[in-house]
Amino acid sequence: MSTQLSTQANRQSAEALARSKGEPNWLVELRGEAADLTGTIAWPKPEKVRIERWNLTAVGNYEQPAAAGSVSELPEVVRELVSEGTENLLIQRNSGSVWKQIASELTSKGVIFTDLETACKEHGDLVQKYLFKAVAMDEDKLTALNAAIWNGGVFVYVPKNVEVELPLQAILYNDNSEATFAPHILIVADSHSRVTYVDCVVSEQGTAAAPFVHPSIVEVFVKPGAHVRFGSIHSMGETGVDMTIRRAVIENDGQMEWIIGDLNDGNTLSDTKSVLKGQGSTSDAKVISVGKNAQQNSLTTQAVHFGKSSDSNMVTRAVMKDSASAIINGITKIEHGATKANGVQTEKVLMLSPKARGDANPILLIDEDDVTAGHAASVGQVNPEQVYYLMSRGISKQDAERLIIYGFLAPVVSEIPVEAVRVQLQRLLERKLEG
Amino acid sequence: MATHFVIDGLKAAIEGKEILKGINLEIKGGEIHAIMGPNGTGKSTLASALMGHPKYEVTEGSAQINGEDLLEMDVDERARAGLFLAMQYPSEIPGVTNSDFLRSALNARRGEGNEISLIKFIRQMESKMKELEMNPEFAHRYLNEGFSGGEKKRNEILQMMLLDPKIVVLDEIDSGLDIDALRIVSTGVNAMRSEDRGFLIITHYQRLLNYITPDFVHVMMQGRIVKSGGPELAERLENEGYDWVKEELGIVDETVGQA
């Protein structure tokens, strides 16, 4: 019988667990320090969503992972996500990695694609240089919690000038709500390298579903001239609380693309931020979300411009059903000195029920004169003129609304870089929109 | 079966204000009827009421295609029964490509189990687009999004050609068209003339009727058809305007439902 940890992770147990897993000293110390912090700092405070009212205590206990003999042993929910013939695949189940493979061709070029725990042991110096450097562990209780208890995770390193043609795919799934499920994903793309990474975060708990929390952090380092595409679909059950912080630091002429599908059935805090540090750096973020039942979603995208001539674009589209709510924040911040920067953002919410709620809050904070910036936001229902137009061509009302809703989400769906994941996203959308 | 379309005593209101005050019109397959009239006389309301626009309430009358009353049907059923309205202001639908939309519409028309194959559909669509001198890239663009006025009208005609309706209502199809586009659109309409199909063309201007010769011309004022005739009526209206009609009928204000 496992006892549930309180969210204030405890220094002794965090350090003891880290030591028992053979983690390097610097990491044991980091976990201890973070565990202390969880007792002293507050949860993040997103606009208009009181996340402290969510069930945030069910962080579970570490479950020793058991490696899978083959992908075919894994449950259907995982297998259907696997891109056919892929050679670059990593699977985390609950608290740890159970499967990993990488094409030998990539290994020979120096590409690293492994779980973060292994990376801390095998590439400690490299990991230490970046871990919790984009997101500080003392930002709030969520970052501290992840630092104290993270497990499994993903580490990607692409050396200078190496272009990874095929996407790297990770699947992170939870089928035991009593197990800690707290991945940390760290991606480092060295100068002029290029990589596409796609992950899916899913849960499957059948009828015995109990509350669980998924505190997750993604850090991406885009070195000069590098190009990173990051795609992610989250589709966890309604007893799960998803809190995911994603952050990229982009150097000179680096390019970052975010493609995010927040399709959980439970409460979701999703915060995706690009720090445009370098001159000529660019970021493009696309986020979609579908909410149902009484689900609450806090979806934030941010772009912070330091670099001259840096460019950011953020698009968020959310469809809310039933009494679901989405509070969408878009924050474009242009710092003094970031001349010729350009930041554009659009947030749109489509509400399919009178009880659904949507809020779009575009925020532009500009401390430099010589810049361009723009925003657009809208909250509304399916336009009856559009429905009439489609019906006037013989399309049924149901199909007309369906076309309009899918069309609303199309700008993000069509960008998902892995075919199997795109197909799965379509399936998830259908299930969520029509279920 | 030759098409037979009968509008009988049609009255319609918007926001409680009666606009159509009893329209009677009979269109047989092969015939082209034109409805002309100044602004604000109820011409476009007739088109919208026939199609079933949610803002218009039909208060009396019927509109039957081969004995089936359209006004009892939902908008999509009217379309599947053979009514087509080329709209004055077609909606823009972001995220839905023109070709996906056209295929959905065509398949809705054909019914479940009788869907058109993708290859056959593309062949059909491409050949019709060629007839209308449309750039093939319009198939992949989002429906009407960013289309110019003329491109939207051509796209309406493309839909008409693919859906093969029994009764076609063209609502101000000539507005916003330059002469070239007008010629192309008219050629498209003329190519669709057949014994199985009737046309109702709503227009301000006689210009369109130089390209599409109507069999009957009707003048609408105050929510009614006040005068009918042959093509010569359109010519007289073009030359002399509407004042003589008003004078002849003792009409001072021809508009209806204006504040």
Contacts between the chains, C-beta under 8 A, distances in Angstrom:
chain1	res1	chain2	res2	distance
A	383	B	91	7.5
A	384	B	54	5.8
A	385	B	91	5.3
A	386	B	91	4.8
A	386	B	93	5.5
A	388	B	51	8.0
A	388	B	52	7.8
A	388	B	53	5.9
A	388	B	54	6.0
A	388	B	75	6.1
A	388	B	91	7.6
A	389	B	87	7.1
A	389	B	90	6.4
A	389	B	91	3.8
A	389	B	93	7.3
A	390	B	91	8.0
A	390	B	93	7.1
A	390	B	101	7.3
A	390	B	104	7.9
A	390	B	105	7.7
A	391	B	52	8.0
A	391	B	74	7.1
A	391	B	75	4.0
A	391	B	76	4.3
A	391	B	79	7.0
A	392	B	51	5.3
A	392	B	52	7.7
A	392	B	75	5.6
A	392	B	76	7.7
A	392	B	78	7.7
A	392	B	79	5.6
A	392	B	85	5.8
A	392	B	87	7.5
A	393	B	79	5.7
A	393	B	101	7.6
A	393	B	105	3.8
A	393	B	108	7.3
A	393	B	159	6.2
A	393	B	163	6.7
A	394	B	76	5.5
A	394	B	79	3.8
A	394	B	80	4.6
A	394	B	105	5.5
A	394	B	108	4.1
A	394	B	109	4.7
A	394	B	163	7.0
A	395	B	76	6.0
A	395	B	104	5.5
A	395	B	105	5.7
A	395	B	108	4.9
A	396	B	76	5.2
A	396	B	108	6.7
A	397	B	74	7.2
A	397	B	76	6.7
A	399	B	104	6.5
A	399	B	108	7.1
A	400	B	76	7.6
A	403	B	93	7.1
A	403	B	96	5.1
A	403	B	100	7.6
A	403	B	101	7.0
A	403	B	104	6.5
A	404	B	93	6.3
A	404	B	95	8.0
A	404	B	96	7.1
A	406	B	95	6.8
A	406	B	96	7.4
A	407	B	93	5.7
A	407	B	94	5.7
A	407	B	95	2.7
A	407	B	96	3.9
A	407	B	142	7.2
A	408	B	94	7.1
A	408	B	95	5.7
A	409	B	95	7.0
A	410	B	94	7.7
A	410	B	95	3.5
A	410	B	96	7.5
A	411	B	95	6.6
